[in-house]
Every structure is written in structure tokens, then in C-alpha cells.
Amino acid sequence: MSRKRNQHVVPHPSGWAVKAECAERASSVHRTQQEAISRGREISRNQSAELLIHGRDGRIRERDSHGRDPFPPKG
């Protein structure tokens, strides 16, 4: 069984890339960040993983969790 890997949306010379955590190569490259986010969400939902969206500066600007959270917020 494969281990679920968080997906990252990162800047790429050709636009924006969706890249699995610890992967050397991008799983997909897109012209816009929104296209990359949509694809990253699809992958992370299928794997019950987390999507981390980076800005142009490389810093994480948003997170989107699709797995079972062991520490869900109280509310």
C-alpha cells in the first residue's frame, strides 16, 4: 500500500507545479496557480492528504486538509 504524501503547489519556470512531498519531479505543471490548485486538491482528496499552497516567494500561504485530522478543532 502506498503512503499518502502531501501535495504542494509551487512556482515553476513554466507556471505552477503540483509536486508530491519529497518528490524530485512535479506530477503536473499548469499555466496558472488556480489550475494547479484545482489539480492538487483533486490529488490530495484522492490520497486523503494535505494540500500546501505556496506563494511566488516560496512560502506556504495556505493549507487545505483532506485527511482524517487526529486533532480536529473544537467548535
Helices and strands as residue ranges (DSSP letters): E 7-12, E 15-20, E 28-30, H 33-47, E 50-54, E 60-65
